[in-house]
Amino acid sequence: MRLALRASFLTIMFAALSGCAGLGLEQVLQAPSFRVDSGQQAQLRLLPPSMNRPTGGAAVRLYARVSNPNPVGLTLTRLIGSLSLSGREAADVSFPLGVPMQANGETVIPIDIAIDFSDVPGLLDVARNALSGRGINYQLNGTIGVDAGLLGQPSFGPMRLLEGDLRVTR
């Protein structure tokens, strides 16, 4: 009797998973949602000119509160996108993350981004604004990848991940 129940259960599960595979994982799993962590301020630190960075640069730290809306755990595996400061493209972003997410859980992830002003000359105005104490808004857009174990490794995006204001730190 137990063997028959197990066989029936496995048959039903296989049929259900086969049906899901035809839909595409992006239709079965929901994308993790990103929002600015209200408990921590995004930061911009200006870096002085140096031998490696003759025009100077900036170090940006963003704090993302990431929620997994799925009933299964998954791992955030990558974030590929771009950061804009005051409406200007500032840096390409490519991170292998490897952050485990519990089912229906959330976690805070610090995202560190380095910007070399010689790569983006238009950002010198952003640096001047930062030095004068003016606010600097940012926008992080990208595609995220997840590892959902037996369910596969779907990607979600491109989409707006974070948007807010930076505070200059010294």
ABEGO torsion letter per residue (X at the ends): XAAAAAAAAAAAAAAAAAAAAAAEAAAABBBBBBBBBAABBBBBBBBBBBAABAAEBBBBBBBBBBBBABABBBBBABBBBBBBBGGBBABBBBBBAGBBBBBGBBBBBBBBBBBBAAABAAAAAAAAAAAAGBBBBBBBBEBBBBBAEAAEBBBBOBBBABBBBBBBBX
